[in-house]
Amino acid sequence: MAQTTITDSASGNRTAGALDGLRILDLSRILAGPTCTQLLGDLGADVIKIERPGVGDDTRTWGPPFVTDTEGHDTNESAYYLSSNRNKRSVAVDIATPEGAVLVRRLAAKCDVLIENFKVGGLAKYGLAYDDLKDELPRLVYCSITGFGQTGPNAHRAGYDIMAQGYGGIMSITGAPDGEPMKVAVGIADVMCGMYASTAILAALRHRDRTGEGQHIDIALVDTQMAWLINEGTNYLVSGQPPKRRGNQHPNIVPYQVFEVADGHIIVAVGNDAQFVHFCELIGMPELAGDERYRTNARRLYHRDELIAVLARRLRQMKKWVMIEGMEACGVPGGPINTLPEVFGSDQARARDMKITMPHPLAGTGTVDLIGNPVKLSRTPVTYCRAPPVCGADTVATIREILGNETLDEALTPAE
């Protein structure tokens, strides 16, 4: 089994993780920032999520589905919110009030990292922008996530995943050739921005630990979206030719796509010329591998349309599991297209702890199922000690712990 630990979410007891001892002040919401901080929390950091009292993270209402209580009624905890907010403490503070802003500033002084995703300049009016804190807190790593970054002609614009996917180019190359541009089914621009942010934060902490110097991280959904265009982006930069939408086909490898078979669909991912020979033998058409038009991948790319037409006709006569098992036996990459019940019910998901169950105070069953962390560390495995918190659930305890046993009222009372 994969090395993970699930502990009591109420007590928060946990084994020391790789980031044990780091404290993160999380002023982010929606998906990019929370994805980043959940990953840091899984790795052992203490994450304090600041939420607006009575409202909380916007995604709490992004359902159905919601967690249901003992009577089967919806709570205010959406599945969307659950997806990216475990291993955090929720502190409900209204930063729009002077006393709330001061309280957050005091908490920042006790933290290693502050992460936020307000619009550019949005925190300055509360005295919580990087420029407001950098002199007083020179060791603080301050990460700002925005749609278009802190600079440039679009810096003022709000950032949403679909806007980033559209502006950053991925939608132009996603979808069927004769269909409309298509966004990826999940908020992948947000998620990847969160991943880049977590890497940047760890790099900045490395620098801080060596020099004592914090810094500002400026990271944008659109920038990171452009960055993960990867080979298709570089294909364009090298050739000057805009890529085409190819549906499930690969721009640089043939055959590498989804094919219809007699009883469904399969993935075929022929990665080299030797695999192509084995694939042709498997489908009873060895002559294709010897045809000069298809002998090499470069030639197959040039003759893509005619080859795919031949393969498609043949594969529509084949059975799904005959093909999948046959490809496995002869070393040709390929496989099924699983539904989510098949994904999370698979032996692979169980073996790798990719579905976890955690206690939750509002769930009628007493628990919620979540997606596990894919990172497997041999010495400092990820731990799951806190289910995604109810809004404000940790306010009093967190303030007392960090600010020296103050009550909430005392913490919100302006100094004389």
SVG drawing of the C-alpha trace seen along z (x, -y; Angstrom):
<svg xmlns="http://www.w3.org/2000/svg" viewBox="-34 -54 56 65">
<polyline fill="none" stroke="black" stroke-width="0.4" points="0.0,0.0 1.1,-3.6 2.5,-5.4 -0.1,-7.8 -1.5,-8.4 -5.1,-9.4 -5.4,-10.7 -8.2,-12.2 -9.4,-15.4 -10.7,-16.8 -7.5,-16.6 -5.3,-17.3 -2.6,-14.9 -0.2,-13.9 3.3,-12.6 5.9,-15.1 5.7,-15.8 8.4,-17.2 7.1,-20.7 6.5,-20.3 7.1,-23.6 6.0,-25.8 2.9,-27.9 0.9,-29.2 -1.6,-32.1 -4.1,-31.3 -6.1,-34.3 -7.0,-32.5 -10.3,-31.0 -11.8,-29.1 -9.3,-26.7 -5.7,-27.8 -4.7,-29.0 -6.5,-26.3 -4.9,-23.6 -1.5,-25.0 -2.2,-25.2 -3.8,-21.8 -0.7,-20.3 1.5,-22.2 -0.8,-21.0 -0.6,-17.4 3.2,-17.7 3.0,-18.8 2.6,-22.6 0.2,-24.2 -2.3,-26.0 -4.6,-28.7 -7.4,-29.5 -8.9,-33.0 -12.6,-33.1 -15.3,-35.8 -17.6,-35.1 -20.9,-33.5 -19.9,-33.1 -16.5,-31.5 -14.8,-30.3 -17.0,-31.0 -16.9,-27.3 -18.7,-26.2 -22.0,-27.0 -20.8,-25.5 -23.1,-22.5 -24.8,-20.1 -23.5,-17.8 -23.2,-18.7 -22.3,-16.7 -25.6,-15.4 -26.5,-15.3 -28.0,-12.4 -31.4,-13.2 -30.2,-13.3 -30.4,-17.1 -27.8,-19.1 -25.3,-21.0 -23.3,-24.0 -20.3,-21.9 -20.0,-21.3 -18.0,-18.6 -16.2,-21.3 -15.0,-22.9 -14.0,-19.5 -11.8,-18.9 -9.1,-21.4 -9.4,-22.3 -8.3,-19.5 -5.4,-19.8 -6.4,-23.4 -7.7,-25.3 -10.6,-27.8 -10.4,-31.1 -13.4,-33.4 -12.2,-37.1 -13.6,-40.0 -10.6,-41.7 -12.8,-44.5 -13.0,-45.8 -10.0,-47.7 -9.8,-45.3 -10.0,-42.2 -7.2,-43.5 -5.0,-44.1 -5.7,-40.6 -4.7,-39.1 -1.5,-41.2 -0.7,-39.9 -1.2,-36.3 1.0,-37.0 3.8,-38.0 3.6,-34.4 3.6,-32.8 6.3,-31.8 4.1,-32.3 1.1,-34.4 -0.8,-33.4 -3.6,-35.5 -5.6,-35.7 -7.3,-39.1 -7.3,-41.4 -4.2,-43.4 -4.1,-46.0 -7.1,-44.5 -5.4,-44.0 -3.7,-47.4 -6.8,-49.1 -6.6,-46.8 -2.9,-47.4 -2.2,-43.7 -0.5,-44.1 3.1,-42.9 4.4,-46.5 2.6,-47.0 4.2,-44.0 7.7,-43.5 9.6,-45.9 7.9,-44.8 8.1,-41.1 11.3,-40.8 11.3,-36.9 7.8,-36.5 7.2,-34.7 4.2,-36.4 2.5,-34.7 0.0,-36.6 -2.1,-34.6 -4.0,-36.6 -5.5,-36.1 -2.9,-38.1 -0.2,-39.0 0.8,-42.1 2.0,-43.9 1.0,-44.2 -2.0,-45.6 -4.4,-43.1 -3.3,-43.1 -6.6,-44.8 -8.7,-42.0 -10.2,-39.2 -9.1,-35.7 -11.3,-32.7 -10.2,-29.2 -12.1,-29.3 -10.8,-32.8 -7.2,-31.5 -7.8,-28.5 -9.2,-30.7 -6.6,-33.5 -3.7,-31.1 -4.4,-29.0 -5.3,-25.5 -8.9,-25.8 -7.8,-26.6 -6.2,-23.2 -8.7,-21.2 -11.8,-19.5 -12.8,-17.8 -11.4,-19.2 -14.9,-20.2 -16.2,-21.2 -16.0,-24.3 -12.9,-25.1 -13.3,-23.1 -12.2,-23.7 -10.7,-20.9 -13.5,-19.3 -11.9,-20.3 -10.4,-23.6 -6.9,-22.6 -5.6,-26.2 -6.4,-26.9 -4.9,-23.5 -1.7,-23.9 -1.3,-27.5 -1.6,-26.2 1.1,-23.6 3.4,-26.2 2.7,-28.4 3.6,-25.6 6.9,-25.0 7.7,-28.7 6.8,-28.9 9.2,-26.1 12.0,-27.7 11.4,-31.0 11.5,-29.3 14.8,-27.7 16.2,-31.1 14.7,-32.6 16.3,-29.8 19.7,-30.5 19.6,-34.3 16.8,-35.3 15.2,-37.2 11.6,-36.8 10.2,-37.9 7.1,-38.4 5.9,-35.7 3.8,-37.0 2.1,-34.2 -0.7,-34.3 -3.2,-31.9 -2.6,-33.0 1.2,-32.8 1.1,-29.3 -1.5,-28.3 0.9,-29.5 3.8,-27.6 2.0,-24.2 1.2,-24.4 4.5,-22.5 5.2,-20.7 2.3,-22.2 3.4,-25.7 7.0,-24.9 5.8,-23.3 4.3,-26.6 7.4,-28.7 9.7,-26.5 7.5,-26.1 5.5,-29.3 2.4,-27.1 -0.6,-27.3 -1.5,-23.8 -4.9,-22.4 -7.5,-20.8 -7.1,-17.1 -9.5,-15.7 -7.8,-12.8 -5.0,-12.5 -1.4,-13.4 0.3,-16.1 3.6,-14.3 2.9,-10.6 0.8,-8.3 -1.2,-6.2 -1.8,-7.7 -5.5,-8.3 -8.9,-6.9 -10.4,-4.3 -13.9,-3.0 -14.1,0.8 -17.0,3.2 -18.1,2.8 -16.8,-0.6 -13.7,-2.6 -10.0,-2.0 -6.8,-4.1 -3.9,-3.2 -0.6,-4.9 2.0,-3.6 5.2,-5.3 7.8,-4.1 8.3,-2.1 8.9,1.2 5.6,0.9 3.9,0.1 5.2,3.4 3.7,5.3 0.5,3.4 0.1,4.2 0.7,7.9 -1.9,7.8 -4.6,6.6 -3.7,9.0 -2.3,6.4 1.5,6.9 1.8,5.5 1.1,2.0 4.4,2.0 6.3,2.8 4.6,0.1 7.1,-2.7 4.4,-5.2 4.1,-4.0 7.5,-2.5 8.6,-5.4 6.7,-7.8 7.7,-10.7 6.2,-9.0 3.1,-8.1 2.7,-11.7 2.9,-12.7 0.3,-10.0 -1.7,-10.3 -5.2,-10.6 -4.9,-7.6 -3.4,-5.4 -5.9,-6.3 -8.8,-5.5 -7.4,-2.0 -6.8,-1.4 -10.2,-2.7 -12.0,-0.3 -10.1,2.6 -10.5,1.8 -14.3,1.4 -14.2,5.2 -12.2,5.9 -13.4,6.5 -12.3,4.1 -10.8,6.4 -9.2,8.6 -7.4,5.5 -6.5,4.3 -5.1,7.7 -3.4,8.2 -1.6,4.8 -0.5,5.6 0.9,8.9 2.9,7.6 4.1,4.4 2.0,1.8 0.8,-0.9 -3.0,-1.3 -6.0,-0.8 -9.6,-1.5 -11.4,-4.8 -12.6,-4.4 -15.7,-6.1 -15.2,-7.6 -16.8,-4.7 -14.3,-2.5 -11.4,-4.8 -12.1,-5.0 -13.2,-1.4 -10.1,0.0 -7.4,2.1 -4.9,-0.6 -6.7,-3.3 -6.9,-1.2 -3.3,-0.1 -2.1,-3.8 -4.5,-5.3 -6.1,-7.6 -9.4,-7.5 -9.3,-8.3 -12.0,-8.5 -11.9,-11.1 -14.1,-12.0 -16.4,-15.0 -18.5,-16.6 -21.5,-17.4 -21.7,-14.2 -24.6,-11.9 -22.3,-8.9 -19.6,-10.6 -17.1,-10.5 -16.4,-12.0 -14.6,-10.4 -11.8,-12.5 -9.2,-12.1 -5.8,-11.1 -2.5,-13.0 -0.4,-11.4 2.9,-12.2 4.5,-9.2 7.5,-10.0 9.4,-7.2 10.6,-9.0 8.0,-11.8 4.7,-10.5 1.8,-12.8 -0.7,-12.8 -4.4,-13.6 -5.2,-15.0 -8.0,-17.5 -11.0,-17.1 -12.0,-20.3 -13.1,-22.5 -16.5,-24.1 -16.2,-27.9 -14.7,-29.4 -14.5,-26.1 -10.9,-26.8 -11.1,-30.5 -11.0,-30.6 -8.5,-27.7 -6.1,-29.1 -6.1,-32.6 -5.4,-31.4 -2.6,-29.1 -0.8,-31.6 -1.5,-34.9 -0.9,-33.9 -4.2,-32.7 -6.2,-35.7 -9.9,-35.4 -11.5,-36.4 -12.9,-39.6 -9.5,-40.5 -7.8,-39.8 -10.3,-42.1 -10.0,-44.9 -7.9,-47.8 -4.8,-48.5 -4.9,-51.6"/>
</svg>
